[in-house]
Amino acid sequence: MLATILITLGHGVESGILAGVTLSLALHLYYTSRPHSAVVGRVPGTEHFRNVQRHAVETDERLAILRVDESLYFANARYLEDTVMALAARQPGIQHIVLACQAVNVIDASALESLEVINARLKDAGVTLHLAEVKGPVMDRLYNTDFCRELTGQVYLSTYDAWQTLHGDGGERGTVCGKPADRHASA
């Protein structure tokens, strides 16, 4: 803000406005290119999930739930890919990774491509990728994509549903990209 004021005083209003817009865009890209994400676990006795570094929560060595706290687009797609792969690498014995997407409002083409890469790399490592709490407009975007067709796991209405199914506390509750999974179809 100080830079914008100084540029306005030194070079005029038009230059100040241009500097303000440029700085705002640069700051937005900087902050959203490394979105906050957190590995979460279940608060005992509840359906709530919180950051494992901040709360006493239940976890499962076969399952990691990564909450993504930003929309996914070109500036942060690679960062998400690196974060997920690092999570898989540091948790031996992991079988499932769930991306909890309650804060994801938009997914662009670059992020969709990164999700495809994440799914393929996890599949090669023997890890199943699942999604949870995907908003309607985001699910609409994913619905007829290669990512959705190739998704190794399921899409869950809630993180709790994913936990119950994958942790072994309950029945199967997921869908295959928005459609109920055919549990009786032969592979």
MARTORTOR-253592 format. One record per residue (C-alpha): residue in three letters; x, y, z. Coordinates in steps of 0.001 Angstrom, whole numbers, plus 500000, padded with zeros to 6 digits. Layout:
BEGIN
AlaXYZ;...
This chain:
BEGIN
Met500000500000500000;Leu502849502378500839;Ala504442501607497468;Thr501210502553495682;Ile501017505860497565;Leu504639506695496786;Ile504253505826493101;Thr501083507938492919;Leu502847510903494500;Gly505953510518492344;His504515509498488981;Gly500816510344488968;Val497456508719489528;Glu497536506390486502;Ser500896504939487500;Gly499688504560491082;Ile496570502684490003;Leu498595500424487711;Ala501064499726490526;Gly498224498983492948;Val496554496529490588;Thr499864494850489749;Leu500855494519493401;Ser497411493186494327;Leu497568490501491634;Ala501118489558492588;Leu500180489247496263;His497080487208495426;Leu499112484779493309;Tyr501782484554496004;Tyr499346483730498816;Thr497189481314496833;Ser500090479513495133;Arg500953477772498408;Pro497519477095499894;His497163475994503460;Ser496450472328503768;Ala496351470115506812;Val496385466437507559;Val493291465938509675;Gly492060463247512022;Arg488764462482513694;Val487919464157516971;Pro487086461120519152;Gly483375460402519488;Thr482351462976516879;Glu481962463414513131;His484428466337513167;Phe487937466393511731;Arg490733468700512833;Asn494414469319512160;Val496550466533513658;Gln499186469079514704;Arg496727471148516734;His494308468661518261;Ala494183465244519904;Val492525463260517129;Glu492175459679515928;Thr494265458699512916;Asp494809455512510953;Glu498206454525509552;Arg496497453130506418;Leu494570456343505762;Ala495510460011505418;Ile492968462792505059;Leu494333466015503590;Arg492105469076503921;Val492717471555501094;Asp491894475116502148;Glu491892476896498781;Ser490422476613495311;Leu492699474737492923;Tyr494101476509489895;Phe497256476890487796;Ala499250478722490468;Asn498844476056493167;Ala498290472845491193;Arg501921471717491361;Tyr502117472575495063;Leu499145470290495754;Glu500800467522493760;Asp504024467888495763;Thr502109467988499065;Val500117464824498341;Met503145462882497128;Ala505188463949500172;Leu502347462795502419;Ala502283459391500708;Ala506070459070500966;Arg506287459833504675;Gln503518457465505765;Pro504633453865505083;Gly501785451400504835;Ile499338453997503598;Gln496547452578501452;His494190455549501025;Ile494487459312500688;Val491333461399500949;Leu491329464982499708;Ala488787466845501840;Cys487609469546499454;Gln485110471556501513;Ala487012474809500851;Val487525474175497129;Asn485175476394495123;Val486864476159491710;Ile489126473729489865;Asp490695474917486612;Ala492216472844483785;Ser495742472945485239;Ala494547471703488619;Leu492468469014486943;Glu495575467843485110;Ser497476467766488408;Leu494706465689489988;Glu495064463218487110;Val498829463037487729;Ile498305462612491490;Asn495800459810490893;Ala498152458005488466;Arg501230458364490692;Leu499348457160493756;Lys497944454235491768;Asp501491453267490763;Ala502448453401494458;Gly499499451191495448;Val497582454032497109;Thr493930454807496368;Leu492846458450495980;His489417459511497257;Leu487620462860497438;Ala485257464092500139;Glu482913467058500526;Val483183468152496906;Lys480840471065496217;Gly478215470710493498;Pro479741473140490971;Val483158471517491401;Met481655468047490987;Asp479878469293487851;Arg483291470349486522;Leu484826466953487328;Tyr481921464790486227;Asn482777463955482591;Thr486558464175482809;Asp489336461630482435;Phe490129462235486101;Cys486664461125487144;Arg486740458083484879;Glu490191457050486136;Leu489736457925489831;Thr490962454907491777;Gly488783455638494800;Gln485398457125495478;Val483788460477496162;Tyr482244460770499623;Leu479525463159500713;Ser481394463858503943;Thr484824463297505427;Tyr483124461265508134;Asp481613458914505524;Ala485079458413504052;Trp486499457758507531;Gln483809455207508383;Thr484234453332505126;Leu488022453381504883;His488768453064508594;Gly486444450085508786;Asp483746451487511075;Gly480871451278508643;Gly479466450249505296;Glu480310451640501918;Arg478977455150501432;Gly480931456532498487;Thr480044457199494906;Val482005456888491716;Cys482163460488490557;Gly478679461347491705;Lys476975458060490846;Pro476473455341493477;Ala479229452766493140;Asp478134449468491610;Arg479278447177494394;His478173444041492553;Ala479750444609489146;Ser482546442255488248;Ala485913443814487488;
